[in-house]
Amino acid sequence: MNKNSSNIMALAPNTSNKRETVCIFGTGDFGRALGHKMIQSGYPVVFGSRSTQASSLIPKDAEVLSHAEAAQKAAIIIIAIQRQHYNFLTPLAEVLHGKVLVDISNNLKINQYPESNAEYLAQLVPGAKVVKAFNTVSAWALQSGTLDASRQVFVCGDDMEAKQMVMDIVRALGLTPLDQGSLLAAQEIENYPLKLFPMWKFPILLSLGLSAFFFFYSLARDVIYPYVYENKDFSFFIAISIPNRICPILALILLALVYLPGVLAAIIQLYRGTKYRRFPDWLDKWMLCRKQLGLVALAFASLHVLYTLVIPIRSFVRWRISSRIISQALNNKTEPLNTTNAWLSDSYLALGILGFFLFVLLGITSLPSVSNNVNWREFRFVQSKLGYLTLILCTAHTLVYGGNRFLSPSSYRWYLPNAYMLCLIVPCIVLVVKFVLIFPCLDKPLTRIRQGWERNPQYSE
């Protein structure tokens, strides 16, 4: 009983509400926002500033002193000042000796200086314990309380005790500290906020490239060809028809590209007979951006749905329907219902609706707020099993849409097939290879390899 009690006491957090004073050098937007948040969390805050005059911008419960006086009141000093103004710290080296200096600065561009700002600060004040933190949190997020998108705070430093003190403050503010190691990681942490959608670069560039290709491809087949050979002006197709052709094509191709790297990884592991060798860099990067590829694919699928909804109100469609009705009235002949075409049309629409529903479900489960509330098996079931089902339904949707057009000579203008025929290449390859991989003769050794078995252990390095 006593042993259990001591363990509970050892694991219990410190419930004392008393916080140590924190000093902030700098009264700019971020310094004030951070000070206000700390005061709300129960920390006494003192600002160090060149001007000690009272200001309505400074939190009312905070004290404003000179830099030297403020530094003497706290063991932790947050440097909320740009790097180019660090020189004023040199005369304060004696006062700052042994203090924890938290560098929160960022630069205007990646690798702007040879060394990180935190390392530069450590050189200026060699007796201080420098820690890098808070540079990934914005002043606006601190002021508004909207911290969901920037809750993680990267922390690095050479002194473990100083780093732990800063991480305790991070937790007290309702944020999540991530220990990135020594101060050598500071430059990477400072570069992080300057990267513009790093994981989205490949999906966006790929989408733009494919969009341009299929736009000009469809333009040549559906606008230029009729104008040259039939003297018909279908240039208005550029507004609705061509985009409504490009969007589902890109959605299907990008969805297939989400699952293609997994198939390639399985083939590589079967060939090598081990999981302990790195994949090629291009495959690693491809696998890391699968979530972004899927979300871009969902965006194109959603646009396809919106474009499809406006088809009945298009002038061209209404003209074509009315022309057919008038033609039947003049000829006193009604076309009978073709049940085969009706089945194909309804099947095509049903497959599209089900595919889009699962597409949306995949997108929802990829959101952090949802994925954090499901276990790994549930997440894998949705993203893998339902993901392949989505790919099957969307591929079938395109196949049924094509129907007998695949063998129709009129579908090949300038010997070019319809664009939707091209978009079936990648998903069909993925589905066929995946179907082969689930055969027991391949699935069992692949499962063993992923569980740690090696065919040639001497080549695992």
Solvent accessible surface area in square Angstrom, and as a share of the most:
residue,aa,sasa,rsa
1,M,186,0.83
2,N,131,0.67
3,K,155,0.66
4,N,91,0.47
5,S,48,0.31
6,S,64,0.42
7,N,76,0.39
8,I,120,0.61
9,M,145,0.65
10,A,84,0.65
11,L,152,0.76
12,A,51,0.40
13,P,107,0.68
14,N,134,0.69
15,T,117,0.68
16,S,61,0.39
17,N,138,0.71
18,K,182,0.77
19,R,88,0.32
20,E,85,0.38
21,T,38,0.22
22,V,0,0.00
23,C,0,0.00
24,I,0,0.00
25,F,0,0.00
26,G,11,0.10
27,T,42,0.24
28,G,38,0.36
29,D,92,0.48
30,F,39,0.16
31,G,1,0.01
32,R,42,0.15
33,A,3,0.02
34,L,0,0.00
35,G,0,0.00
36,H,83,0.37
37,K,35,0.15
38,M,0,0.00
39,I,38,0.19
40,Q,122,0.54
41,S,24,0.16
42,G,41,0.39
43,Y,15,0.06
44,P,64,0.40
45,V,7,0.04
46,V,3,0.01
47,F,0,0.00
48,G,0,0.00
49,S,16,0.10
50,R,231,0.84
51,S,64,0.42
52,T,72,0.42
53,Q,148,0.66
54,A,105,0.81
55,S,55,0.35
56,S,119,0.77
57,L,118,0.59
58,I,20,0.10
59,P,18,0.11
60,K,192,0.81
61,D,100,0.52
62,A,17,0.13
63,E,78,0.35
64,V,28,0.16
65,L,33,0.17
66,S,37,0.24
67,H,26,0.11
68,A,35,0.27
69,E,91,0.41
70,A,0,0.00
71,A,0,0.00
72,Q,125,0.56
73,K,108,0.46
74,A,6,0.05
75,A,46,0.35
76,I,1,0.00
77,I,0,0.00
78,I,1,0.00
79,I,0,0.00
80,A,21,0.16
81,I,31,0.16
82,Q,92,0.41
83,R,23,0.08
84,Q,116,0.52
85,H,106,0.47
86,Y,1,0.00
87,N,96,0.49
88,F,59,0.24
89,L,0,0.00
90,T,70,0.41
91,P,111,0.70
92,L,24,0.12
93,A,37,0.29
94,E,157,0.70
95,V,41,0.23
96,L,0,0.00
97,H,126,0.56
98,G,38,0.37
99,K,36,0.15
100,V,5,0.03
101,L,0,0.00
102,V,1,0.01
103,D,0,0.00
104,I,15,0.08
105,S,7,0.05
106,N,46,0.24
107,N,21,0.11
108,L,164,0.81
109,K,130,0.55
110,I,80,0.41
111,N,91,0.46
112,Q,58,0.26
113,Y,64,0.24
114,P,125,0.79
115,E,42,0.19
116,S,1,0.01
117,N,0,0.00
118,A,0,0.00
119,E,38,0.17
120,Y,51,0.19
121,L,0,0.00
122,A,30,0.23
123,Q,119,0.53
124,L,38,0.19
125,V,0,0.00
126,P,109,0.68
127,G,26,0.25
128,A,15,0.12
129,K,71,0.30
130,V,9,0.05
131,V,0,0.00
132,K,0,0.00
133,A,0,0.00
134,F,2,0.01
135,N,7,0.04
136,T,25,0.14
137,V,7,0.04
138,S,56,0.36
139,A,20,0.16
140,W,161,0.56
141,A,3,0.03
142,L,7,0.04
143,Q,108,0.48
144,S,59,0.38
145,G,45,0.44
146,T,67,0.39
147,L,10,0.05
148,D,120,0.62
149,A,105,0.81
150,S,25,0.16
151,R,97,0.35
152,Q,98,0.44
153,V,0,0.00
154,F,29,0.12
155,V,0,0.00
156,C,0,0.00
157,G,2,0.02
158,D,103,0.53
159,D,46,0.24
160,M,132,0.59
161,E,120,0.54
162,A,1,0.01
163,K,6,0.03
164,Q,82,0.37
165,M,51,0.23
166,V,1,0.00
167,M,18,0.08
168,D,68,0.35
169,I,6,0.03
170,V,0,0.00
171,R,118,0.43
172,A,29,0.23
173,L,6,0.03
174,G,39,0.37
175,L,8,0.04
176,T,57,0.33
177,P,16,0.10
178,L,56,0.28
179,D,70,0.36
180,Q,77,0.34
181,G,31,0.30
182,S,47,0.31
183,L,11,0.06
184,L,148,0.74
185,A,21,0.17
186,A,0,0.00
187,Q,44,0.20
188,E,118,0.53
189,I,4,0.02
190,E,2,0.01
191,N,17,0.09
192,Y,111,0.42
193,P,55,0.35
194,L,54,0.27
195,K,86,0.36
196,L,151,0.75
197,F,123,0.51
198,P,72,0.46
199,M,73,0.33
200,W,71,0.25
201,K,136,0.58
202,F,96,0.40
203,P,0,0.00
204,I,74,0.38
205,L,103,0.51
206,L,46,0.23
207,S,6,0.04
208,L,112,0.56
209,G,42,0.41
210,L,37,0.18
211,S,26,0.17
212,A,48,0.37
213,F,107,0.44
214,F,8,0.03
215,F,57,0.24
216,F,130,0.54
217,Y,24,0.09
218,S,2,0.01
219,L,32,0.16
220,A,24,0.18
221,R,7,0.02
222,D,11,0.06
223,V,15,0.09
224,I,75,0.38
225,Y,45,0.17
226,P,1,0.01
227,Y,133,0.51
228,V,88,0.51
229,Y,132,0.50
230,E,81,0.37
231,N,128,0.65
232,K,99,0.42
233,D,93,0.48
234,F,48,0.20
235,S,53,0.34
236,F,92,0.38
237,F,29,0.12
238,I,74,0.37
239,A,69,0.53
240,I,41,0.21
241,S,20,0.13
242,I,1,0.01
243,P,29,0.18
244,N,22,0.11
245,R,67,0.24
246,I,13,0.07
247,C,7,0.04
248,P,37,0.23
249,I,3,0.01
250,L,0,0.00
251,A,6,0.04
252,L,6,0.03
253,I,13,0.07
254,L,0,0.00
255,L,3,0.02
256,A,0,0.00
257,L,20,0.10
258,V,19,0.11
259,Y,23,0.09
260,L,31,0.16
261,P,0,0.00
262,G,22,0.21
263,V,4,0.02
264,L,51,0.25
265,A,4,0.03
266,A,4,0.03
267,I,76,0.38
268,I,33,0.17
269,Q,20,0.09
270,L,31,0.15
271,Y,180,0.68
272,R,49,0.18
273,G,0,0.00
274,T,3,0.02
275,K,79,0.34
276,Y,118,0.45
277,R,94,0.34
278,R,179,0.65
279,F,38,0.16
280,P,41,0.26
281,D,91,0.47
282,W,139,0.49
283,L,0,0.00
284,D,36,0.19
285,K,141,0.60
286,W,39,0.14
287,M,43,0.19
288,L,125,0.62
289,C,5,0.03
290,R,81,0.30
291,K,91,0.38
292,Q,22,0.10
293,L,0,0.00
294,G,18,0.17
295,L,42,0.21
296,V,18,0.10
297,A,0,0.00
298,L,31,0.15
299,A,55,0.43
300,F,35,0.14
301,A,10,0.07
302,S,39,0.25
303,L,80,0.40
304,H,34,0.15
305,V,48,0.27
306,L,106,0.53
307,Y,55,0.21
308,T,49,0.28
309,L,123,0.61
310,V,53,0.31
311,I,55,0.28
312,P,85,0.54
313,I,124,0.63
314,R,37,0.13
315,S,80,0.52
316,F,44,0.18
317,V,13,0.08
318,R,135,0.49
319,W,156,0.55
320,R,113,0.41
321,I,96,0.49
322,S,48,0.31
323,S,42,0.27
324,R,139,0.51
325,I,107,0.54
326,I,101,0.51
327,S,53,0.34
328,Q,47,0.21
329,A,74,0.58
330,L,146,0.72
331,N,104,0.53
332,N,142,0.73
333,K,138,0.58
334,T,112,0.65
335,E,107,0.48
336,P,118,0.74
337,L,145,0.72
338,N,77,0.39
339,T,87,0.51
340,T,89,0.52
341,N,84,0.43
342,A,35,0.27
343,W,189,0.66
344,L,74,0.37
345,S,52,0.34
346,D,90,0.47
347,S,35,0.23
348,Y,48,0.18
349,L,87,0.44
350,A,49,0.38
351,L,37,0.18
352,G,19,0.18
353,I,121,0.61
354,L,95,0.47
355,G,0,0.00
356,F,57,0.24
357,F,127,0.53
358,L,19,0.09
359,F,7,0.03
360,V,49,0.28
361,L,55,0.28
362,L,14,0.07
363,G,9,0.09
364,I,79,0.40
365,T,13,0.07
366,S,16,0.10
367,L,83,0.41
368,P,82,0.51
369,S,78,0.50
370,V,46,0.27
371,S,28,0.18
372,N,120,0.62
373,N,126,0.65
374,V,52,0.30
375,N,87,0.45
376,W,178,0.63
377,R,202,0.74
378,E,84,0.38
379,F,54,0.23
380,R,120,0.44
381,F,109,0.46
382,V,23,0.13
383,Q,44,0.20
384,S,30,0.19
385,K,115,0.49
386,L,33,0.16
387,G,0,0.00
388,Y,31,0.12
389,L,74,0.37
390,T,0,0.00
391,L,0,0.00
392,I,85,0.43
393,L,25,0.13
394,C,21,0.13
395,T,4,0.03
396,A,27,0.21
397,H,29,0.13
398,T,16,0.09
399,L,81,0.40
400,V,36,0.21
401,Y,73,0.28
402,G,1,0.01
403,G,31,0.29
404,N,128,0.66
405,R,105,0.38
406,F,48,0.20
407,L,164,0.81
408,S,34,0.22
409,P,116,0.73
410,S,88,0.57
411,S,11,0.07
412,Y,88,0.34
413,R,68,0.25
414,W,96,0.34
415,Y,205,0.78
416,L,59,0.29
417,P,29,0.18
418,N,19,0.10
419,A,1,0.01
420,Y,16,0.06
421,M,23,0.10
422,L,49,0.24
423,C,2,0.01
424,L,12,0.06
425,I,93,0.47
426,V,39,0.23
427,P,0,0.00
428,C,45,0.27
429,I,92,0.46
430,V,1,0.00
431,L,36,0.18
432,V,92,0.53
433,V,39,0.23
434,K,67,0.28
435,F,120,0.50
436,V,61,0.35
437,L,13,0.07
438,I,93,0.47
439,F,86,0.36
440,P,88,0.55
441,C,97,0.58
442,L,54,0.27
443,D,60,0.31
444,K,135,0.57
445,P,41,0.26
446,L,12,0.06
447,T,60,0.35
448,R,121,0.44
449,I,2,0.01
450,R,103,0.38
451,Q,141,0.63
452,G,24,0.23
453,W,94,0.33
454,E,44,0.20
455,R,112,0.41
456,N,49,0.25
457,P,81,0.51
458,Q,128,0.57
459,Y,135,0.51
460,S,18,0.12
461,E,191,0.86
